[in-house]
Structure formats: C-alpha cells, structure tokens
Amino acid sequence: MPEKQLKRINPDLISRNRDNPRLIFRQDELDSLAASIRRVGILVPLAVYEKQGTHRYVLIDGERRWRCARKLNLSEVPIIVEPKPTRLENILRMFDIHNVRVQWDLFAISLKLQEIQGLLEEEKKPSSPKDLAAITGLSIATVRRAFDLLTLPPKYLKLLRGELEKPKPEQQFSEDLFIEMMKALRVVDRYAPEAAANASWERLIAGFFAKYKNKVIRNVVAFRQISRIARGEKLGVPKRVVVSAIRRLIDDPEYPIEQAYGESVRFAYEERELLTSVVGLKQKLSQFQAKDGLPPELQKPLKELRATINEVLER
C-alpha cells in the first residue's frame, strides 16, 4: 500500500481515536461547522489509519468533521490513509495539529500530557516539564499550568469538565479560575505558610471557590492580590499583618480580597511604585542635555510637580 492514499468512504467505516486529546465538543461549535459542511462540503480530508485486515479506519485528525458528517447522514467523506502510528506517535501527531490549528482546553491537554509522560517513562526517556514542552510544542508554562490543574480535587475536575461542555459565553467557572487560585495558594505556602497551617488544600480551594461563586471574589485576576499580600514582608510589612490578612481571607466567607489587600499591603506597594517612578524621573532629568534649557512644554508640568513635592514634604 502507498504511504498515503486519498479516498472517499462511508463515515460509518471510521471510528474515533481514543487517544484524541480533544475531550470537549461544544454543541454550538459543532452546529456551526455542520452548517458550513452542508453548504460547501468537507474541504479538508480526514486523516485516518486502517485497522489491519478490516477495511475499517481510525481517525487521526478530523473528529469534528466526522461527527458532523454522521449527523448530516453524508454517504461518504474524503480521507487520507496514513500508516498506523505507535500510541506515542498518535498522541504527538495530534499535538502537532493542535499547535497549528485549533486550541484545546487546558483540561484536555493536562490529561494527555499525563499519558505522554507515562509513555515516555515506560520507554526510559526524559519526561520533565521541559522535555514534555519540547516534544509537544507547548510552552513550559503551559505544561506546568496543565499539571497544576490535575492537582485539583476530583469534584472540581468533574465540575470543570461540565463547564467546558457549555458554550463559552455560558461558562461560569473557567480553568483560569483554578489556575490563578492555586498559584496564589502556592505563593502563600512559600512566603506565609503559617497563615494556612491549619487548613487542608481541599478546604482552601473549597473556601475560595465558594467566595468566587458567591461573588465575594469578583474576577479571577483578584487572586494575584493574595500573592502580593503573602510577599508583603519583603516590602517591610510586618509578618503578623500579612498572616492576619490571609487567615481572615481563609476564615471569613464575606471578607473580599480587595479589602484584605487594602488593609495590609496596599500602601507598601504604592510606596515602592512611587519610589521607582521618582528614581526613574530623576535619572531622566539628569540625562537631559537640551542646549537651550528645558522646552516650554516641560517647564510648566515640572514646576507644578515641584510645588506638589514641596507641599508633601512640608506636611
């Protein structure tokens, strides 16, 4: 048999690939693709391999097109028959497709990365996040975020999968919610571990998830302020203030992150940002070499700035 063959066959002769990392097929996206196929047909052939001696085929690429073809009762679809890959080759081929075409949900990526890691370990090959990034074409940051997601308690992984099956505008809880939450909790564990010493990982996630669900936490980016609170001691904020703020965030279901940030470390961060701005402005002014002095458009704002500085210093 030639290495690759272009054919047209009945889609019922094709089976889905159990190693396809894409787990979520949102109905609204399938409906849109089906409408396009009904209008112009399948323009890109499905990639398949043949089950030896059966005249049946397994998908390598094109599961959404295949699903739509069956829904539309198409009598045939275009396919390209390729040599049967090994299991590792099979999964990695799909990551190649992912990198040049459609982005998968991080949840799906995380499960397949776990499988790839296991297959590499069976073959005695390196399987660190750096190695997985190189072999799949993903960034190291994406690989680490994917493995972070797998540390969630099972009930949240189940909830997340249910959310991902909804059309995106209807999703209430995203992968980023849990990624930002866990990142913040790891920063707490590193810089202020005593603040969460009496709380289990599951209790911490449950508490912050409830706050988000009840809109005490209004957006996922707010979790970054928890990280800033935990690192407050590095800016001179007393450790007791940092610990107290984080403990109250954990124990009080109505205590918002913004309030905790404002009552603990906000001034210290604003002071650092102001200092950075002052030092930068001083350096720029010292390097200014205009022959005829400062241009008029700079003189007025600088005089106003000087007046403001004098006023602040004299308070």
N, C-alpha and C positions, 0 to 999 in steps of 0.2 A: 504494500500500500504506500502511495506517496506520503511524504512527511505531513503535508496538509492538503485537504480536499474541500472544495466548495460544493455544497449540495443543498437541496430543498427537501425537507422531510416533514412528516406529521409531528406537531409538538408533543403528542401523546407518547412518542417514542423516546422522549427526553425526560430524564429525572433531574431533580435539583441536586446541587452539590452540598453534602452535609458539612463540608469544610468552609462554606462561604461565610466570611466574617459578617456580612450584612445580615442582621437579625430582624431589623425593623423595616417593614414595608408599609408606609403610611398610605391609607386608602385614597386620600385626596391626590397624592402624587401619582399613584397608580391610575386613577381615573383620568388625570391629565395626559399621561403617557398613552393610555388606551385610546383617547380621543385623537391623539396625533397619529397613532398607528392605523386607526380606522380611516383617517383622512389620506395618508400618504404611504402606508405600509411600513414594514420594518426595513430601514435603510442600512443598518449595520448588522451583519450576520452574527448569530450567536456562536460563541466558541465552545466546542464540546470535545470530549474524547469518547471513543467507542468502548463499551463493555465487551471484553473479548468473546467472540463467537456468539453474540446475542443479537446483533443488528439493533441494539439499543444504545443510547448515549447518555452521558452525564455532563451537565453544564460546567464550564469553566468560567465563562463570562456571559451575562445577559439574562439573569434571572427575572428582572422586572419585565423585560420584553417577552420572555417566555410566559410569565404569569398573564400578561395582557393578551397574548396570542390565544391562550387557552380560554380566557374569559370571552374573547371575541369569536371563539369557535373557528379560528383560522384552520384551513386544511393543511397548510404547510408553512414552514418558516425557513429562511436561509440560515445555513450553518457552515462553519468551517471546522473540519475534523482535524484535531491535533493529536500527537502521540500522548498516551496516558502518562501523566506526571506521577512522581512519588508524592506522598502525602505532604511532605515539607515543601516540595516544588509547587504543589497545588495551592497551598495557602499563600506562599510568597508571590505566586503569579497574581493572585487576587489583590495583594497589597500593591503590586505594580499598577494594576488597573485603578485602584483607589487613588494612588498618587497623581495620576494624570487625568482623572475624570471626576467621579463623584465622591464627596467626602462622607465617610461613615460616621455614625455616632461613636463617641469615645467609649461608651459602654460595650459596643460590639468589638471595637479594637482591643479593649482590655482582655476580653475572653480569649481572642485568638492569639494575642501576644503570650498569654499564659501557656497555650498549647504549643506555640513555636518554641518557647523556652524549654518546655518538656522534651520536645523532639530533638532540639539541639543537645540537651543534656544526655539523651539516650545515645546520641552519636559522638559523645565526648567532645563536643565543640563548645567554644566560649558562648555564654548566654547572659552576659551582664546587660544592663540597660543600654550601654554604649554599643555593644555587639548587636542587640536587637534593633537599635536605631539604624545601624549600618546595613543590616540585611533586609530591613523592611522599607527603608527610605523615609521613615518617620524621624522627627527631631527627638533628641534625647529628652527634652522637656515633655513632649507628648507621651513618650514611653513611660516616664515617671508618673505623669498625671494618670495614665491608664492604670498602672499598678496601684496607685493611691486609691482609685475608685474601687478596686477589688477588696480593700480593707474594710469597706462598709459592712455593717451587719446585714445578714441576708434579707431582712424585711425591707430595708431601704433599696437594695438592689432590685428586689421584686417591684417595689413602688416605682423606681426609676424606669424600669422596662415598660411598665404600664403607661407612664407618662410619655415615653418616647414613641409609643404607638399612636398617640394622638397627633392631629395636625399641629404644626409648630405654634400657631397663634393660640391654641387651646392648652398648651403645656403650662402647668403651674409650677412644677419643680424641675429644675434643669440639672444636668451634670455639673455645670459650673457652680451651682449652689453647694453641692457636696465637696467639690474640689476646693473652693475658697474656704469652706468651713474647716475641712481637715488641715489645710495649710495653716490656718490661724491657730488651730489647736496644737499643731506640732511646734509652732513658734512659742506658744505658752509653755509647752513641755520643756523646751530648751532654755528659755530665759526666766520663767517664773513657775517652775514645777510645783512649788508648794501651794500655789493658788488653786490647783486642781487635784491635789494629792488624794483627796477623799472621794473623788468622782471617777467612775469607770469610763472607759472610752465610749461605751454604748450609752451611758447616761448623759455624757456631754453632747453627743450627737443628737440624742432624743430631745434634750433641752433646747438646743439651738434650732433644731428643726421645728419644734413647736413654736418658738418665737417667730420664726420666719412665716410659718403657716398662719399664725395669728396676727401677722403684720406688725409685730413689735420691732422686728428687723425688716426694713422696707426694700432692701435690694442686696444682691449677693456681694457687691463691692464693699459693703459696710463691714464685712468680716476682716478686711485689711486693717481696719482701725483697732481690732483686737490685737493683731500682730504689733502694731505701733505702741499700744499700751504695754504689752509684755516686754518690749525693748526699752521702756521708759527709763529704767535705771541707768542705761548707757548715756542718757542725756541729763543725768543728775536728779531725776525724780526719785524720792525715797522709795525703797523697796516695799515698805508697808502700804504706801499709796497704790502702787501697782497691784500688789496682791489683793488688797481690799476691793479694788475696782473689778478685777477679774472674778473674784469669789462672788461678788454681788451679781455680776452678769450670769454666773452659773446658777445661783440660788434663787434669784428673784425673776420670775417669769415675765414681769412687766417692766423690767429695767432695760432701756434701749442702749444699744452700743454707742450711739451719738452722745448720750448723756454721760456714759462712763468715760468716754474719751475726753469730753469737755471738762469733767470734774477731776481728771487725773493727769493727763499728759499734754493736753492741747497747747497750753501756754509754753511748755518746754519746746515743742516742735515749732511753734510760731517764732519763738526767740531764736532758735537755730536758723530758721529760714531767713529771718531779718538780718542776722549776723552775716550769713552767706551773701545776701544782697548788698549789705554795706561794704563788705570786703571787696566784692566784685566791682562796685561803683568806684571805690577808692582807687583800685588798680587801673580802671579805665581812665579816670581823670588824671592820674599821674602819668599816663602814657600819651595824653593828648598833646599834640605838637603843632597846633594851628599857629601860623606866623602872626596873624593879626588878633590873637586872643580868641576867646570863645565867641562863636556866632550868636547873633541875637536870639535865635530860636532856642538856644540852650541857656542863655543867661537868665531869662525870666524864671523857668522852672527850677533852676539850680538855686536862685535867690529865695524862691518860695520854699524849697527843700531846706535851705539853711535856716530860714525863720522857724520852720516846723521843728527842726532839730534843737534849736536854741530853746524853744518853748518846752519841749520834752525834757531837756536837761535841767531846766530851771524849776521844774515842778517839785 
